[in-house]
Amino acid sequence: MVSAVVMRDDHGRVLVVRKRGTSMLMLPGGKPEPGESPADTALREFAEELGVGLDPQSLRLLGEFRAPAANEPGHTVVAHVFEHPHVEGVSANAEIDALEWVDPSARRPDFAPLNTEVVFPILLPVTRSHNARQ
């Protein structure tokens, strides 16, 4: 179980991070502490990893999703994924080695399966997804 945050910039790019000792880019987030709600986990993890507090009232649940775990072969991640409006000042903190703003329509081998199989397709406009299938 994890909680993650989707944040998009003015160009529709999504913030992804790479944690120390890993090779995959994923949404900011992590595992809950005992008794912590999924939303509280998302808020805490974002602040720890990127140095910016988010507004709890602006956090919107996109859904609960399952996908192959990015850094644990043979395991499945169950993720509560939230969306939050863009905020300025994010920077790599704690266990974050790198951050990038990426186009969710891009195909890259270093994107976590949760992104490519579930979250990014949800973020793409219907017409864009439809045109990509033609």
N, C-alpha and C positions, 0 to 999 in steps of 0.2 A: 504494500500500500504506500502510495506517495501522493503528494499534492504538487501541482505545477501551475505556473502562471504564463499565459499568453499576453505579451505586450507588443503592440505594433506601432511603428513610427508613422509619420505623415505620408510616407511612400508605400505603406502597407507591408513593409518588411517586419519580420518577427525576430524578437530578441532570443537568441539561443546561447548556451554556455557549454564549455568543456571543462569538466572537473579534473583536478590534478590526478595523474596516473591513468587517465582514460583517453580513448581516441574518438568517442562519439559526441556530437553536438546535440544537446537536449534543451528542453525548456527549463528555466530556473525553477527549483523546487527541491523537495526531498521528503524524507520519512517523518512521520509524526512522533512527537514525544508523548509519553503516557497521558491519557485524558485530553489530548488536544484535538479539536475539531479539524476537519479537512481545510476549512477556510483559515483558521488560525495557523495551521501548518504552512499554508501557502504564504501568508503574510510574514511569518517569522523567517522562513527560508529565503524569501526574496530580500528581506532586509539584511540577513546575514551574508548572503552571497553577493549582493549588488550594492549594499550600502545605502539603500533608499527605502524609507517606509512608505507603504501604500495605504490608500484610504480604504478602510474596510467597507464603507458604504458604496464604493465604486467597483468592488470585486463582484463579478458575475459568473456563476457556474455555467460552464459550457457542457459539462457532463462527466460521467464516470466511464472510463474506457479501459480496455485491456489490450496489451500488445506484448510482443516478445521484449524481455528486458535488454537494454542496450549493452550493459556491461556485465551481465551475468548469464552466459549461454545456458539454454535449457530452462530458464525461468521466465515467468510472465509477470509483468508489472500491471497493477491495478491503480489507475491514476484518476484522482479528482482534478480536473483541469478547469481553471478559472481564467477569465479574461479581465484585464484592468487597462484603463486608458493610459496612454503614453505619459511618462514622467521623465524629466531631465535628471542628469547627474549619475546615471548608473555607472558603476565601475567594478572590475573584478576584485572580489574580496574573498576571505576565508579560503575554501578549497577550490575556488574558480581560477583556472589557468588562463582562460581566454573567453571573450564574448564577441559575438558577431550579430549584426542585423542582416537577416537573410530573406530572400524572396521565397515565400511558401510554395511557389510553383516550380522552383528549381529542384533538380534531382541530383543529389550528391551521396556518395557512399558513406560519408561520415555523419549523416543525419540518423538519429535514433529512430527505431521502428515506430514508436509512439507518434513521432512527428509525421513521418512519411505515410504510414498506413492509416492513421486516424485523424490527427488534429489538423495537419495542413490541408487535406482535402475539404474539411469542414470550413476552413477559412477562405477558400477560393470562391470567387463569384460563380454562380450557377452557369452563366454563359461561358465563362472561361473554362470550367470543367467540361461542359458540353462540347465546346470547340476542340478541346484537347483529345476527346474520344473520336473525333471525326477523322 
